[in-house]
Amino acid sequence: MLRSQFNLVFDEEEAKVEEEPEPEPEVVVEEAAASEFSDRILKRSEVSVRLSMLGKTAEGDGYTYLKATLTGMKLTNIVAVKFFTHLMFLDVSENFLDNNALQAICELPNLILIQADKNSITSAALKPMKYLQVIILNYNQITTVSDVFQDQLSTIEIAFNQIQKVDFPSPLINLKVIDFRNNEITEISGFDFPNLDSLYLAGNKITSLVGLEALKNLRILHVRNNPIKLLNGFSEEHKKLTYINLRNCKVSTLKQVKKLRVLPVLETLNMKGCPYMGGPGEEGADGADEEEDPEVRVETLAALPRLKRINKEIISPEEREEAKELMMQWLQDGENDEEEVQEEEHVEEVPEDA
């Protein structure tokens, strides 16, 4: 699902904030099926009948079709696309393309977006392309992005692969959106994306958010279904961060929630399924969708009074009044987090499997 500024799928990024669909089932391309079509070569005539999106040429001297959709054709060779030099958008999803076959797109001098979901691709590396801004390679067998570099890259979406570490070879200063949902990523330390707007890392193995400090322009953070217990990594420098999804993570105490007080514009916090909210802290477990405790919602709002929405529900005027009363009570009693601080230090020192 595309989350770029090109808005090719009805503003899906904003829709994602409002309503999050369940992850799609994994699709595996069987080796036997791939071998059966080992010589499936794309023909120029097949491209011609699959063109769309009439628009101006890159030179601005006329009109042509800018997009080709070559999906579900069992292709193993797409060299024929090089004859359509005006293409800016290309979708070759659901074929049998490997790394070498995908390199044919580098012959397209004006290409802005490549989508190649559900193929047999093990690397997202492509020869440098002058205008390439969006790479979408969901449901492949990619294990690393250390070989990826495109100077103009703004969106990279490689969900449902086997990436273990986010280690691009350069800062990629134009990168705005990273979507690496459902991979095998364990940490985000070393992130260096100064203009990143949206980070989607749901369904990985991340235990710590340390590393977010460098993402000063981050607006959306989606880390649902990760074993995250401690909410370290946030700072007052996150002046644009309005949306955080921690659903089905391992956060269990109010102390951790209070760490989000440093965020000056946080409006939406989703912690449904976390132990703090009474959930089991994992995706699909019994009780993950149980009814929320209204007292916990009020407690969360008292800790983070700028919130406009907790989980998916808009905060009611009644909840806001109750939260104000609780805040006053906290001020009178004095907040004492000494025990929780000691517990946190213990969690950081003791390994998970100790």
C-alpha positions as CSV (number, residue, x, y, z in Angstrom):
1,M,0.0,0.0,0.0
2,L,1.5,3.3,-1.2
3,R,2.2,6.0,1.4
4,S,3.8,8.6,-0.7
5,Q,3.1,12.2,-1.6
6,F,1.9,11.0,-5.1
7,N,-1.6,10.2,-3.6
8,L,-2.2,7.3,-6.0
9,V,-4.4,5.4,-3.7
10,F,-7.0,7.8,-2.3
11,D,-4.9,9.4,0.5
12,E,-4.3,6.0,2.2
13,E,-1.8,7.4,4.6
14,E,-4.5,9.5,6.4
15,A,-7.0,6.7,6.2
16,K,-4.4,4.5,7.9
17,V,-4.4,6.8,10.9
18,E,-8.2,6.6,11.2
19,E,-8.7,2.9,10.6
20,E,-6.0,0.2,10.5
21,P,-6.7,-2.9,8.4
22,E,-5.5,-6.2,9.6
23,P,-2.2,-7.4,7.9
24,E,-2.8,-9.2,4.6
25,P,-2.1,-12.9,4.5
26,E,1.4,-13.8,3.3
27,V,1.6,-14.9,-0.3
28,V,4.3,-17.4,-1.3
29,V,5.3,-18.0,-4.9
30,E,5.9,-21.7,-5.4
31,E,9.1,-22.7,-7.1
32,A,7.4,-25.2,-9.3
33,A,5.1,-22.6,-10.7
34,A,8.0,-20.2,-11.3
35,S,9.9,-22.8,-13.3
36,E,6.9,-23.6,-15.4
37,F,7.0,-20.1,-16.8
38,S,10.8,-19.6,-16.9
39,D,10.8,-18.2,-20.4
40,R,7.8,-15.9,-20.1
41,I,9.1,-12.8,-21.9
42,L,7.1,-9.6,-22.1
43,K,6.1,-8.4,-25.5
44,R,5.9,-4.7,-26.6
45,S,2.3,-5.3,-27.7
46,E,1.4,-6.4,-24.3
47,V,2.7,-3.2,-22.8
48,S,0.8,-1.1,-25.3
49,V,-2.6,-2.4,-24.2
50,R,-1.8,-1.9,-20.5
51,L,-1.0,1.8,-20.6
52,S,-2.9,4.4,-18.7
53,M,-2.6,7.9,-17.0
54,L,-2.5,10.2,-19.9
55,G,-0.2,13.2,-19.2
56,K,2.5,15.5,-20.4
57,T,5.9,14.1,-21.4
58,A,8.8,14.9,-19.1
59,E,10.0,17.4,-21.7
60,G,6.6,19.0,-21.8
61,D,6.4,18.9,-25.5
62,G,3.3,16.6,-25.8
63,Y,1.1,14.0,-24.2
64,T,1.6,10.3,-23.7
65,Y,0.6,7.5,-21.3
66,L,2.7,7.6,-18.2
67,K,1.8,4.4,-16.4
68,A,2.0,0.7,-17.3
69,T,0.3,-2.0,-15.2
70,L,1.8,-5.4,-16.0
71,T,0.5,-7.5,-13.0
72,G,-0.3,-11.2,-12.8
73,M,1.3,-12.1,-16.1
74,K,3.8,-14.7,-14.9
75,L,6.6,-12.7,-16.4
76,T,10.3,-13.5,-16.0
77,N,11.7,-11.0,-18.4
78,I,10.5,-7.4,-18.8
79,V,13.2,-5.9,-21.1
80,A,10.4,-4.7,-23.5
81,V,9.5,-1.9,-21.1
82,K,12.7,0.0,-22.2
83,F,11.0,1.0,-25.4
84,F,8.4,3.0,-23.5
85,T,10.8,5.8,-22.4
86,H,8.1,8.2,-21.2
87,L,6.8,5.8,-18.4
88,M,6.9,7.4,-15.0
89,F,4.9,4.7,-13.1
90,L,5.3,1.0,-13.5
91,D,3.6,-1.9,-11.6
92,V,5.0,-5.4,-12.3
93,S,3.5,-7.1,-9.2
94,E,2.5,-10.8,-9.0
95,N,5.0,-12.1,-11.6
96,F,8.2,-14.3,-11.3
97,L,10.8,-11.5,-11.6
98,D,14.2,-11.9,-9.9
99,N,16.9,-9.3,-9.2
100,N,18.3,-9.4,-12.7
101,A,15.0,-9.2,-14.4
102,L,14.0,-6.1,-12.4
103,Q,17.1,-4.2,-13.5
104,A,15.4,-3.7,-16.9
105,I,13.5,-0.8,-15.3
106,C,16.7,1.2,-15.1
107,E,16.4,1.8,-18.8
108,L,13.4,4.0,-18.2
109,P,14.9,7.5,-17.9
110,N,11.8,9.2,-16.4
111,L,10.6,6.5,-14.0
112,I,9.3,7.9,-10.7
113,L,7.7,4.9,-9.1
114,I,8.3,1.1,-9.3
115,Q,6.0,-1.4,-7.7
116,A,7.0,-5.1,-7.8
117,D,5.1,-6.8,-5.0
118,K,4.9,-10.6,-4.8
119,N,7.8,-11.6,-7.1
120,S,11.1,-13.5,-6.4
121,I,13.2,-10.5,-5.6
122,T,16.0,-10.8,-2.9
123,S,17.5,-7.4,-3.2
124,A,16.1,-3.9,-3.6
125,A,19.3,-2.6,-5.2
126,L,18.8,-0.8,-8.5
127,K,21.2,1.1,-10.7
128,P,21.1,4.9,-9.8
129,M,18.1,6.5,-11.5
130,K,17.7,10.2,-11.9
131,Y,14.0,10.6,-10.9
132,L,13.1,7.4,-9.0
133,Q,11.3,8.5,-5.8
134,V,9.2,5.5,-4.8
135,I,10.2,1.8,-4.4
136,I,7.5,-0.7,-3.4
137,L,8.6,-4.4,-3.0
138,N,6.2,-6.0,-0.6
139,Y,6.0,-9.8,-0.3
140,N,9.4,-10.7,-1.7
141,Q,12.5,-12.3,-0.1
142,I,14.6,-9.2,0.7
143,T,16.9,-9.5,3.7
144,T,18.8,-6.2,3.6
145,V,18.6,-2.6,2.4
146,S,22.3,-1.9,2.8
147,D,22.7,-1.9,-1.0
148,V,19.9,0.6,-1.7
149,F,20.7,4.1,-2.9
150,Q,18.7,6.4,-5.0
151,D,19.4,10.1,-4.6
152,Q,15.8,11.2,-5.0
153,L,14.1,8.4,-3.0
154,S,11.2,9.7,-0.9
155,T,9.2,6.5,-0.2
156,I,10.4,2.9,0.3
157,E,7.9,0.2,1.1
158,I,9.3,-3.3,1.7
159,A,6.8,-5.0,4.0
160,F,6.5,-8.7,4.5
161,N,10.1,-9.5,3.7
162,Q,13.0,-10.7,5.9
163,I,14.9,-7.5,6.6
164,Q,16.8,-7.7,9.9
165,K,18.4,-4.2,10.1
166,V,17.7,-0.8,8.6
167,D,21.2,0.2,7.4
168,F,21.1,2.3,4.2
169,P,24.5,3.2,2.9
170,S,23.8,7.0,3.0
171,P,21.5,9.4,5.0
172,L,19.0,9.6,2.1
173,I,18.0,13.2,2.9
174,N,14.9,13.2,0.7
175,L,13.4,10.1,2.4
176,K,9.9,10.9,3.8
177,V,8.3,7.4,4.3
178,I,9.7,4.1,5.4
179,D,7.3,1.1,5.5
180,F,9.0,-2.1,6.7
181,R,6.1,-3.8,8.4
182,N,6.3,-7.5,9.2
183,N,10.0,-8.0,8.8
184,E,12.6,-9.2,11.4
185,I,14.0,-5.9,12.5
186,T,15.2,-5.8,16.1
187,E,16.5,-2.2,16.6
188,I,16.3,1.2,15.1
189,S,19.5,2.7,16.5
190,G,21.6,4.5,13.9
191,F,18.6,5.9,12.0
192,D,19.7,9.0,10.1
193,F,16.8,10.3,8.0
194,P,16.5,14.0,8.8
195,N,13.3,14.6,6.8
196,L,11.5,11.4,7.6
197,D,7.8,12.0,8.0
198,S,6.2,8.5,8.5
199,L,7.8,5.3,10.0
200,Y,5.8,2.1,9.7
201,L,7.5,-0.8,11.6
202,A,4.6,-2.9,12.9
203,G,5.0,-6.6,13.3
204,N,8.8,-6.7,13.8
205,K,11.0,-7.7,16.8
206,I,11.9,-4.3,18.1
207,T,12.4,-4.0,21.9
208,S,13.6,-0.4,22.1
209,L,12.8,2.9,20.5
210,V,16.2,4.4,21.2
211,G,17.3,5.9,17.9
212,L,14.2,8.0,17.3
213,E,16.1,11.0,18.6
214,A,17.5,11.7,15.1
215,L,14.1,11.8,13.4
216,K,13.2,15.3,14.3
217,N,10.6,15.7,11.6
218,L,8.7,12.5,12.3
219,R,4.9,12.9,12.2
220,I,3.6,9.3,12.3
221,L,5.1,6.4,14.2
222,H,3.5,3.0,13.8
223,V,5.2,0.2,15.8
224,R,2.2,-2.0,16.5
225,N,2.9,-5.6,17.6
226,N,6.5,-5.3,18.7
227,P,7.9,-6.4,22.1
228,I,8.5,-2.8,23.3
229,K,8.4,-2.3,27.1
230,L,10.1,1.0,27.6
231,L,9.2,4.2,25.8
232,N,12.7,5.7,25.7
233,G,13.9,7.6,22.6
234,F,11.3,10.4,22.5
235,S,12.3,14.1,23.1
236,E,11.0,17.6,22.9
237,E,12.8,17.8,19.5
238,H,9.9,15.8,18.1
239,K,7.9,18.9,17.4
240,K,5.8,17.3,14.6
241,L,5.0,13.9,16.1
242,T,1.2,13.7,16.3
243,Y,0.4,10.0,16.0
244,I,1.8,7.0,17.8
245,N,0.6,3.4,17.4
246,L,1.8,1.1,20.1
247,R,-1.0,-1.4,19.9
248,N,-0.2,-4.9,21.3
249,C,3.2,-3.8,22.5
250,K,4.5,-4.7,26.0
251,V,4.1,-1.3,27.7
252,S,2.7,-2.0,31.2
253,T,3.1,1.1,33.5
254,L,1.9,4.7,33.7
255,K,5.6,5.7,34.1
256,Q,6.2,4.7,30.5
257,V,3.2,6.6,29.3
258,K,4.4,9.8,31.1
259,K,7.6,9.7,29.0
260,L,5.5,10.9,26.1
261,R,4.9,14.2,27.9
262,V,7.9,15.6,26.1
263,L,6.0,15.5,22.8
264,P,4.5,19.0,22.3
265,V,1.9,18.1,19.6
266,L,1.0,14.4,20.2
267,E,-2.8,14.1,19.5
268,T,-3.4,10.3,18.9
269,L,-2.1,7.4,21.0
270,N,-3.1,3.8,20.3
271,M,-2.1,1.4,23.1
272,K,-5.0,-1.1,22.8
273,G,-3.8,-4.6,23.7
274,C,-0.9,-3.4,25.8
275,P,-0.6,-4.7,29.4
276,Y,-1.1,-1.2,30.7
277,M,-4.5,-1.2,28.9
278,G,-5.3,-4.6,30.3
279,G,-4.4,-6.5,27.1
280,P,-1.9,-9.4,26.6
281,G,0.7,-7.4,24.7
282,E,0.7,-9.5,21.5
283,E,-1.2,-9.7,18.3
284,G,-4.1,-12.2,18.0
285,A,-4.0,-13.3,21.6
286,D,-7.3,-13.8,23.5
287,G,-8.5,-10.6,25.1
288,A,-6.7,-8.3,22.7
289,D,-10.0,-6.7,21.7
290,E,-11.6,-6.7,25.2
291,E,-13.4,-3.6,26.3
292,E,-11.2,-0.8,27.6
293,D,-11.1,0.2,31.2
294,P,-12.5,3.8,31.3
295,E,-10.3,4.6,34.3
296,V,-7.2,3.8,32.4
297,R,-8.3,6.1,29.6
298,V,-8.8,8.9,32.1
299,E,-5.4,8.1,33.7
300,T,-3.7,8.3,30.2
301,L,-5.4,11.6,29.4
302,A,-4.3,13.0,32.8
303,A,-0.7,12.1,32.0
304,L,-1.0,13.4,28.4
305,P,-3.6,16.2,28.4
306,R,-2.9,17.3,24.9
307,L,-4.4,14.1,23.5
308,K,-7.5,14.3,21.3
309,R,-7.8,10.5,20.7
310,I,-6.9,7.5,22.8
311,N,-6.9,4.2,20.8
312,K,-9.4,4.9,18.1
313,E,-11.9,6.8,20.2
314,I,-12.2,10.6,20.4
315,I,-11.9,11.9,24.0
316,S,-15.2,13.0,25.4
317,P,-15.8,16.2,27.4
318,E,-16.6,14.0,30.4
319,E,-13.3,12.2,30.2
320,R,-11.4,15.5,29.9
321,E,-13.1,16.8,33.1
322,E,-12.3,13.6,35.0
323,A,-8.7,13.8,33.8
324,K,-8.4,17.4,35.1
325,E,-9.6,16.2,38.5
326,L,-7.1,13.4,38.5
327,M,-4.3,15.8,37.6
328,M,-5.2,18.0,40.5
329,Q,-5.2,15.0,42.8
330,W,-1.7,14.1,41.5
331,L,-0.5,17.6,42.2
332,Q,-1.8,17.5,45.7
333,D,-0.5,14.1,46.5
334,G,2.8,14.5,44.6
335,E,3.9,12.0,41.9
336,N,6.3,9.4,43.2
337,D,7.7,7.1,40.5
338,E,10.7,5.8,42.5
339,E,9.5,2.2,42.5
340,E,8.8,2.3,38.7
341,V,12.2,3.9,38.0
342,Q,13.9,1.0,39.9
343,E,11.8,-1.5,38.0
344,E,12.8,0.1,34.7
345,E,16.5,0.0,35.5
346,H,16.1,-3.7,36.3
347,V,14.3,-4.3,33.0
348,E,17.1,-2.6,31.1
349,E,19.8,-4.6,32.9
350,V,18.3,-8.1,32.7
351,P,18.1,-9.8,29.3
352,E,14.7,-11.1,28.1
353,D,15.8,-14.7,28.3
354,A,17.7,-14.4,31.6
